Amino acid sequence: MAAGLRSWGGLLDEIALRAGMTVDERDGLKELRNVLDQATVVERRLTERGDSIGRAVAGGRTGVSPKARVGTH
């Protein structure tokens, strides 16, 4: 990945981990070829837990720079 950025898959995996998804569930996401479908599944899991993708990214666990996080809340 250029400039040391994570791939979409890596980012989604980290957020899925925060969403409490098991290894098997996270591996199952890869069966969905469309990254937007994967993100929707993760978003739904976060919502069930009272969390959001914006908060997951802003939590700093993803390694996304503050400038890249603008507008995620």
MMTF fields as JSON, N, C-alpha, C and O atoms, coordinates in Angstrom:
{
  "mmtfVersion": "1.0.0",
  "mmtfProducer": "UNKNOWN",
  "numBonds": 291,
  "numAtoms": 292,
  "numGroups": 73,
  "numChains": 1,
  "numModels": 1,
  "chainsPerModel": [1],
  "groupsPerChain": [73],
  "chainIdList": ["A"],
  "bondAtomList": [4, 2, 8, 6, 12, 10, 16, 14, 20, 18, 24, 22, 28, 26, 32, 30, 36, 34, 40, 38, 44, 42, 48, 46, 52, 50, 56, 54, 60, 58, 64, 62, 68, 66, 72, 70, 76, 74, 80, 78, 84, 82, 88, 86, 92, 90, 96, 94, 100, 98, 104, 102, 108, 106, 112, 110, 116, 114, 120, 118, 124, 122, 128, 126, 132, 130, 136, 134, 140, 138, 144, 142, 148, 146, 152, 150, 156, 154, 160, 158, 164, 162, 168, 166, 172, 170, 176, 174, 180, 178, 184, 182, 188, 186, 192, 190, 196, 194, 200, 198, 204, 202, 208, 206, 212, 210, 216, 214, 220, 218, 224, 222, 228, 226, 232, 230, 236, 234, 240, 238, 244, 242, 248, 246, 252, 250, 256, 254, 260, 258, 264, 262, 268, 266, 272, 270, 276, 274, 280, 278, 284, 282, 288, 286],
  "bondOrderList": [1, 1, 1, 1, 1, 1, 1, 1, 1, 1, 1, 1, 1, 1, 1, 1, 1, 1, 1, 1, 1, 1, 1, 1, 1, 1, 1, 1, 1, 1, 1, 1, 1, 1, 1, 1, 1, 1, 1, 1, 1, 1, 1, 1, 1, 1, 1, 1, 1, 1, 1, 1, 1, 1, 1, 1, 1, 1, 1, 1, 1, 1, 1, 1, 1, 1, 1, 1, 1, 1, 1, 1],
  "groupList": [{"groupName": "MET", "atomNameList": ["N", "CA", "C", "O"], "elementList": ["N", "C", "C", "O"], "formalChargeList": [0, 0, 0, 0], "bondAtomList": [1, 0, 2, 1, 3, 2], "bondOrderList": [1, 1, 2], "singleLetterCode": "M", "chemCompType": "L-PEPTIDE LINKING"}, {"groupName": "ALA", "atomNameList": ["N", "CA", "C", "O"], "elementList": ["N", "C", "C", "O"], "formalChargeList": [0, 0, 0, 0], "bondAtomList": [1, 0, 2, 1, 3, 2], "bondOrderList": [1, 1, 2], "singleLetterCode": "A", "chemCompType": "L-PEPTIDE LINKING"}, {"groupName": "GLY", "atomNameList": ["N", "CA", "C", "O"], "elementList": ["N", "C", "C", "O"], "formalChargeList": [0, 0, 0, 0], "bondAtomList": [1, 0, 2, 1, 3, 2], "bondOrderList": [1, 1, 2], "singleLetterCode": "G", "chemCompType": "PEPTIDE LINKING"}, {"groupName": "LEU", "atomNameList": ["N", "CA", "C", "O"], "elementList": ["N", "C", "C", "O"], "formalChargeList": [0, 0, 0, 0], "bondAtomList": [1, 0, 2, 1, 3, 2], "bondOrderList": [1, 1, 2], "singleLetterCode": "L", "chemCompType": "L-PEPTIDE LINKING"}, {"groupName": "ARG", "atomNameList": ["N", "CA", "C", "O"], "elementList": ["N", "C", "C", "O"], "formalChargeList": [0, 0, 0, 0], "bondAtomList": [1, 0, 2, 1, 3, 2], "bondOrderList": [1, 1, 2], "singleLetterCode": "R", "chemCompType": "L-PEPTIDE LINKING"}, {"groupName": "SER", "atomNameList": ["N", "CA", "C", "O"], "elementList": ["N", "C", "C", "O"], "formalChargeList": [0, 0, 0, 0], "bondAtomList": [1, 0, 2, 1, 3, 2], "bondOrderList": [1, 1, 2], "singleLetterCode": "S", "chemCompType": "L-PEPTIDE LINKING"}, {"groupName": "TRP", "atomNameList": ["N", "CA", "C", "O"], "elementList": ["N", "C", "C", "O"], "formalChargeList": [0, 0, 0, 0], "bondAtomList": [1, 0, 2, 1, 3, 2], "bondOrderList": [1, 1, 2], "singleLetterCode": "W", "chemCompType": "L-PEPTIDE LINKING"}, {"groupName": "ASP", "atomNameList": ["N", "CA", "C", "O"], "elementList": ["N", "C", "C", "O"], "formalChargeList": [0, 0, 0, 0], "bondAtomList": [1, 0, 2, 1, 3, 2], "bondOrderList": [1, 1, 2], "singleLetterCode": "D", "chemCompType": "L-PEPTIDE LINKING"}, {"groupName": "GLU", "atomNameList": ["N", "CA", "C", "O"], "elementList": ["N", "C", "C", "O"], "formalChargeList": [0, 0, 0, 0], "bondAtomList": [1, 0, 2, 1, 3, 2], "bondOrderList": [1, 1, 2], "singleLetterCode": "E", "chemCompType": "L-PEPTIDE LINKING"}, {"groupName": "ILE", "atomNameList": ["N", "CA", "C", "O"], "elementList": ["N", "C", "C", "O"], "formalChargeList": [0, 0, 0, 0], "bondAtomList": [1, 0, 2, 1, 3, 2], "bondOrderList": [1, 1, 2], "singleLetterCode": "I", "chemCompType": "L-PEPTIDE LINKING"}, {"groupName": "THR", "atomNameList": ["N", "CA", "C", "O"], "elementList": ["N", "C", "C", "O"], "formalChargeList": [0, 0, 0, 0], "bondAtomList": [1, 0, 2, 1, 3, 2], "bondOrderList": [1, 1, 2], "singleLetterCode": "T", "chemCompType": "L-PEPTIDE LINKING"}, {"groupName": "VAL", "atomNameList": ["N", "CA", "C", "O"], "elementList": ["N", "C", "C", "O"], "formalChargeList": [0, 0, 0, 0], "bondAtomList": [1, 0, 2, 1, 3, 2], "bondOrderList": [1, 1, 2], "singleLetterCode": "V", "chemCompType": "L-PEPTIDE LINKING"}, {"groupName": "LYS", "atomNameList": ["N", "CA", "C", "O"], "elementList": ["N", "C", "C", "O"], "formalChargeList": [0, 0, 0, 0], "bondAtomList": [1, 0, 2, 1, 3, 2], "bondOrderList": [1, 1, 2], "singleLetterCode": "K", "chemCompType": "L-PEPTIDE LINKING"}, {"groupName": "ASN", "atomNameList": ["N", "CA", "C", "O"], "elementList": ["N", "C", "C", "O"], "formalChargeList": [0, 0, 0, 0], "bondAtomList": [1, 0, 2, 1, 3, 2], "bondOrderList": [1, 1, 2], "singleLetterCode": "N", "chemCompType": "L-PEPTIDE LINKING"}, {"groupName": "GLN", "atomNameList": ["N", "CA", "C", "O"], "elementList": ["N", "C", "C", "O"], "formalChargeList": [0, 0, 0, 0], "bondAtomList": [1, 0, 2, 1, 3, 2], "bondOrderList": [1, 1, 2], "singleLetterCode": "Q", "chemCompType": "L-PEPTIDE LINKING"}, {"groupName": "PRO", "atomNameList": ["N", "CA", "C", "O"], "elementList": ["N", "C", "C", "O"], "formalChargeList": [0, 0, 0, 0], "bondAtomList": [1, 0, 2, 1, 3, 2], "bondOrderList": [1, 1, 2], "singleLetterCode": "P", "chemCompType": "L-PEPTIDE LINKING"}, {"groupName": "HIS", "atomNameList": ["N", "CA", "C", "O"], "elementList": ["N", "C", "C", "O"], "formalChargeList": [0, 0, 0, 0], "bondAtomList": [1, 0, 2, 1, 3, 2], "bondOrderList": [1, 1, 2], "singleLetterCode": "H", "chemCompType": "L-PEPTIDE LINKING"}],
  "groupTypeList": [0, 1, 1, 2, 3, 4, 5, 6, 2, 2, 3, 3, 7, 8, 9, 1, 3, 4, 1, 2, 0, 10, 11, 7, 8, 4, 7, 2, 3, 12, 8, 3, 4, 13, 11, 3, 7, 14, 1, 10, 11, 11, 8, 4, 4, 3, 10, 8, 4, 2, 7, 5, 9, 2, 4, 1, 11, 1, 2, 2, 4, 10, 2, 11, 5, 15, 12, 1, 4, 11, 2, 10, 16],
  "groupIdList": [1, 2, 3, 4, 5, 6, 7, 8, 9, 10, 11, 12, 13, 14, 15, 16, 17, 18, 19, 20, 21, 22, 23, 24, 25, 26, 27, 28, 29, 30, 31, 32, 33, 34, 35, 36, 37, 38, 39, 40, 41, 42, 43, 44, 45, 46, 47, 48, 49, 50, 51, 52, 53, 54, 55, 56, 57, 58, 59, 60, 61, 62, 63, 64, 65, 66, 67, 68, 69, 70, 71, 72, 73],
  "secStructList": [7, 4, 4, 4, 7, 7, 7, 2, 2, 2, 2, 2, 2, 2, 2, 2, 2, 2, 6, 6, 7, 7, 2, 2, 2, 2, 2, 2, 2, 6, 6, 1, 7, 7, 2, 2, 2, 2, 2, 2, 2, 2, 2, 2, 2, 2, 2, 2, 6, 6, 7, 7, 2, 2, 2, 2, 2, 2, 6, 6, 6, 6, 7, 7, 7, 4, 4, 4, 4, 6, 6, 7, 7],
  "xCoordList": [0.836, 0.0, 0.891, 1.881, 0.555, 1.341, 1.284, 0.275, 2.344, 2.433, 2.115, 1.701, 2.305, 2.089, 0.639, 0.358, -0.291, -1.713, -2.152, -1.612, -3.121, -3.682, -4.574, -5.087, -4.745, -5.707, -7.117, -7.296, -8.108, -9.491, -9.787, -10.445, -9.292, -9.52, -8.935, -9.569, -7.726, -7.091, -7.829, -7.99, -8.276, -9.036, -10.35, -10.712, -11.063, -12.327, -12.122, -12.945, -11.027, -10.752, -10.55, -11.046, -9.831, -9.621, -10.928, -11.172, -11.76, -13.04, -13.958, -14.693, -13.914, -14.711, -14.278, -15.112, -13.005, -12.493, -13.075, -13.507, -13.083, -13.671, -15.167, -15.726, -15.808, -17.24, -17.522, -18.678, -16.467, -16.643, -16.813, -17.237, -16.484, -16.627, -15.513, -14.362, -15.873, -14.902, -13.998, -14.256, -12.945, -12.043, -12.829, -12.655, -13.694, -14.487, -15.417, -15.572, -16.032, -16.909, -16.12, -16.563, -14.942, -14.112, -13.627, -13.574, -13.271, -12.882, -14.061, -13.881, -15.271, -16.468, -16.745, -17.347, -16.311, -16.492, -15.818, -16.294, -14.709, -13.953, -14.727, -14.421, -15.744, -16.583, -17.445, -17.869, -17.699, -18.4, -17.355, -16.509, -17.401, -16.341, -16.376, -15.341, -17.544, -17.678, -17.348, -17.98, -16.374, -15.938, -17.059, -17.093, -17.966, -19.093, -20.05, -20.61, -20.24, -21.064, -20.405, -21.08, -19.096, -18.361, -18.534, -18.793, -18.387, -18.513, -19.918, -20.082, -20.927, -22.304, -22.505, -23.165, -21.939, -22.046, -21.375, -21.927, -20.189, -19.463, -20.232, -20.34, -20.76, -21.528, -22.741, -23.046, -23.428, -24.599, -24.193, -24.894, -23.071, -22.609, -22.262, -22.595, -21.593, -21.265, -22.533, -22.608, -23.52, -24.777, -25.462, -26.019, -25.422, -26.002, -25.336, -25.962, -24.078, -23.318, -23.376, -22.726, -24.153, -24.253, -23.046, -22.763, -22.334, -21.125, -21.344, -22.405, -20.358, -20.441, -19.059, -18.042, -19.042, -17.763, -16.981, -15.765, -17.666, -16.986, -16.258, -15.103, -16.941, -16.296, -15.184, -14.159, -15.378, -14.338, -13.07, -11.966, -13.226, -12.071, -11.462, -10.239, -12.306, -11.81, -11.145, -10.387, -11.422, -10.838, -9.349, -8.702, -8.79, -7.348, -6.79, -5.591, -7.595, -7.095, -6.763, -6.024, -7.286, -7.107, -5.846, -5.463, -5.201, -3.99, -4.248, -3.33, -5.475, -5.813, -5.416, -5.693, -4.772, -4.315, -5.5, -6.564, -5.334, -6.432, -6.975, -8.183, -6.112, -6.58, -7.491, -8.466, -7.189, -8.001, -9.337, -10.268, -9.441, -10.667, -11.677, -12.792, -11.35, -12.257, -13.559, -13.549, -14.662, -15.97, -16.449, -17.417, -15.806, -16.241, -17.206, -17.679, -17.519, -18.394, -19.828, -20.71],
  "yCoordList": [-1.164, 0.0, 1.241, 1.295, 2.2, 3.42, 4.214, 4.198, 4.89, 5.804, 5.123, 5.783, 3.826, 3.105, 2.956, 2.594, 3.227, 3.105, 1.651, 0.861, 1.309, -0.039, -0.206, 0.764, -1.461, -1.764, -1.65, -1.646, -1.558, -1.53, -2.784, -2.723, -3.929, -5.184, -5.163, -5.622, -4.63, -4.538, -3.598, -3.884, -2.474, -1.511, -2.124, -2.004, -2.78, -3.41, -4.514, -4.694, -5.252, -6.32, -5.75, -6.309, -4.649, -4.017, -3.504, -3.642, -2.916, -2.404, -3.572, -3.493, -4.654, -5.845, -6.44, -6.92, -6.409, -6.885, -6.047, -6.581, -4.743, -3.848, -4.12, -3.936, -4.559, -4.867, -6.19, -6.585, -6.868, -8.119, -9.331, -10.389, -9.186, -10.311, -11.321, -10.953, -12.6, -13.672, -13.795, -13.184, -14.585, -14.835, -15.443, -15.042, -16.412, -17.043, -16.041, -16.067, -15.165, -14.151, -13.188, -12.816, -12.785, -11.867, -12.544, -11.913, -13.824, -14.557, -14.664, -14.608, -14.818, -14.908, -13.638, -13.686, -12.506, -11.248, -11.299, -10.698, -12.019, -12.087, -12.795, -12.636, -13.588, -14.244, -13.228, -13.47, -12.099, -11.001, -10.227, -9.555, -10.309, -9.708, -8.188, -7.542, -7.623, -6.172, -5.592, -5.942, -4.72, -4.117, -3.306, -3.182, -2.758, -2.018, -2.955, -2.592, -4.165, -5.156, -5.575, -5.735, -5.75, -6.102, -5.004, -5.284, -3.762, -2.628, -2.545, -2.181, -2.879, -2.862, -3.881, -3.592, -5.073, -6.106, -5.633, -5.786, -5.061, -4.575, -3.426, -3.366, -2.525, -1.399, -1.888, -1.356, -2.893, -3.433, -4.036, -3.867, -4.731, -5.333, -4.24, -4.344, -3.193, -2.085, -1.441, -1.135, -1.238, -0.624, -1.466, -0.93, -2.789, -3.686, -3.501, -3.706, -3.118, -2.927, -1.479, -1.133, -0.633, 0.766, 1.586, 2.622, 1.134, 1.816, 2.225, 1.958, 2.868, 3.261, 3.179, 3.15, 3.142, 3.11, 4.383, 4.333, 5.521, 6.787, 6.744, 7.158, 6.237, 6.14, 5.101, 5.281, 4.017, 2.982, 3.548, 3.284, 4.317, 4.911, 6.0, 6.098, 6.819, 7.906, 7.39, 8.115, 6.143, 5.562, 5.353, 5.051, 5.506, 5.433, 4.04, 3.898, 3.021, 1.657, 1.321, 0.37, 2.073, 1.741, 2.323, 1.934, 3.232, 3.83, 4.851, 5.206, 5.33, 6.334, 7.693, 8.006, 8.493, 9.798, 10.711, 10.539, 11.682, 12.603, 13.322, 13.536, 13.7, 14.384, 13.476, 13.947, 12.177, 11.238, 10.965, 10.478, 11.276, 10.995, 12.123, 11.964, 13.23, 14.367, 13.926, 13.309, 14.241, 13.924, 12.521, 12.073, 11.801, 10.439, 10.366, 9.277, 11.485, 11.44, 11.593, 11.58],
  "zCoordList": [0.0, 0.0, 0.0, 0.729, -0.785, -0.885, 0.412, 1.117, 0.711, 1.86, 3.189, 4.142, 3.252, 4.503, 4.912, 6.054, 4.005, 4.324, 4.261, 3.486, 5.07, 5.045, 3.826, 3.268, 3.428, 2.371, 2.954, 4.172, 2.077, 2.549, 3.362, 4.4, 2.875, 3.585, 4.984, 5.934, 5.115, 6.426, 7.354, 8.54, 6.816, 7.61, 8.081, 9.252, 7.166, 7.54, 8.566, 9.463, 8.435, 9.392, 10.796, 11.775, 10.89, 12.201, 12.792, 13.991, 11.953, 12.437, 12.811, 13.795, 12.027, 12.346, 13.681, 14.449, 13.951, 15.24, 16.375, 17.397, 16.185, 17.194, 17.353, 18.434, 16.271, 16.311, 17.013, 17.164, 17.438, 18.158, 17.272, 17.735, 15.995, 15.075, 15.314, 15.544, 15.254, 15.457, 14.236, 13.199, 14.365, 13.235, 12.079, 10.929, 12.382, 11.325, 10.645, 9.424, 11.425, 10.841, 9.968, 8.882, 10.452, 9.66, 8.389, 7.333, 8.478, 7.272, 6.308, 5.091, 6.858, 6.032, 5.248, 4.175, 5.775, 5.042, 3.677, 2.715, 3.605, 2.352, 1.254, 0.073, 1.644, 0.642, -0.099, -1.229, 0.54, -0.126, -0.913, -0.323, -2.197, -3.017, -3.023, -3.185, -2.85, -2.891, -1.519, -0.523, -1.473, -0.207, 0.447, 1.672, -0.342, 0.229, 0.958, 1.992, 0.418, 1.107, 2.419, 3.435, 2.393, 3.606, 4.657, 5.828, 4.224, 5.146, 5.734, 6.898, 4.942, 5.43, 6.542, 7.541, 6.372, 7.404, 8.693, 9.782, 8.56, 9.739, 10.394, 11.619, 9.586, 10.126, 10.912, 11.98, 10.389, 11.095, 12.437, 13.435, 12.459, 13.712, 14.72, 15.9, 14.245, 15.143, 15.698, 16.888, 14.841, 15.252, 16.318, 17.276, 16.153, 17.156, 18.516, 19.556, 18.498, 19.738, 20.231, 21.218, 19.546, 19.943, 19.532, 20.134, 18.516, 18.044, 16.592, 16.027, 15.988, 14.584, 13.95, 14.642, 12.632, 11.924, 12.221, 12.406, 12.27, 12.57, 13.896, 13.995, 14.92, 16.237, 16.224, 16.881, 15.482, 15.409, 14.779, 15.256, 13.719, 13.048, 13.918, 14.027, 14.538, 15.379, 16.647, 17.292, 17.005, 18.203, 18.11, 19.113, 16.926, 16.762, 16.575, 16.337, 16.669, 16.528, 15.084, 14.828, 14.148, 12.745, 12.137, 11.034, 12.818, 12.279, 11.189, 10.449, 11.072, 10.075, 10.627, 11.785, 9.802, 10.265, 10.55, 9.956, 11.45, 11.762, 10.537, 10.439, 9.602, 8.395, 7.583, 6.997, 7.539, 6.769, 7.447, 6.806, 8.745, 9.489, 9.408, 9.905, 8.818, 8.75, 8.093, 7.028, 8.726, 8.174, 8.467, 7.853, 9.387, 9.675, 10.84, 11.166, 11.48, 12.662, 12.266, 13.124]
}
